[in-house]
Amino acid sequence: MVLDAWNGSEDHSISIWDDDVSLKGRFCHGMPIQTPIDLGALPVQGHVAIGNNHIRRKLSMAITGNGKILKTIIHSRATVALRSRLTDGVFVAANAVVGPHVFLDCGVIVNHGAIVDHDTQVGAFTHIAPNATIGGGCIIGDRCLVGAGSTILPNVNIANNIVVAAGAVVTANFNQEGATLIGAPAISKHI
């Protein structure tokens, strides 16, 4: 999906890298997969297209530590308000909506059909899954996973490393790092 969005831009200088050496000699969307990842050989700017928040963060930090720039990619069918601020390495997928005065920190994914409404802050390396809705005025911590079809009501804050289960409805603040929120209204469940 990241390649689909990138191919829609005018920048066609793409190379694909993976640490899985079994992919050597294989192709992805007609482009050869280069393996293993060689930080020195990577282009000046790139995008880490990995859904796992912790792995995406680790690889992004290695890339920027090697003097490279993380590229933000916005699908041509996404809607991003002009008064929003997206930092490095963000990906906004097709049919996603990012409202005005939203701040998306480094490496955030706003997946297909997800909505991040006005005046919301989303922390670094958080993944907003397909069709999730975050109401206006929310603060979402770093490295959170907001599951598919879930809803976070307006003005709700959640701490770092929280998983909002698919379909959950978060109606109140959750400050306990590492919690998993399930149900409607969402409650914290230790797994």
C-alpha angles and dihedrals in degrees: 000000000000090000089050090055094044093048088056090063127077092249108093098165094115131155126175121219130184135172091220101100090194086074092063109126093018127114136226115202089342095308123112117249111232116211144229105020110257108195091197093054097047117110119260091262130028145152128240105224099191122124097206105096097211096047091044090052094047094049093042091053090049091050095048090043086059091057097261127132125235111231121219113222124199119184113235089238094054122098116224119175115236092234094057123102121222118183130203123316097011119150122202113187131210117296093011118136125213111186130213121294092016118147117207112188126211118313098003118158119209101187132205114314095355119144125213105184130210125305094012126141120209118194127231120291095005119148119216102197126217116301094001116145125211113189124223123287097022128144114211118190130231122287095010125151113216101195129229114286094003124138131215110194121229120287094014120139126203128189129238123292096019122150116211105199121232110279095010120142113215110203101164140039118276116200100171108107115226096022123145113220118207137173138018109310090025121240128187115258123186111222 
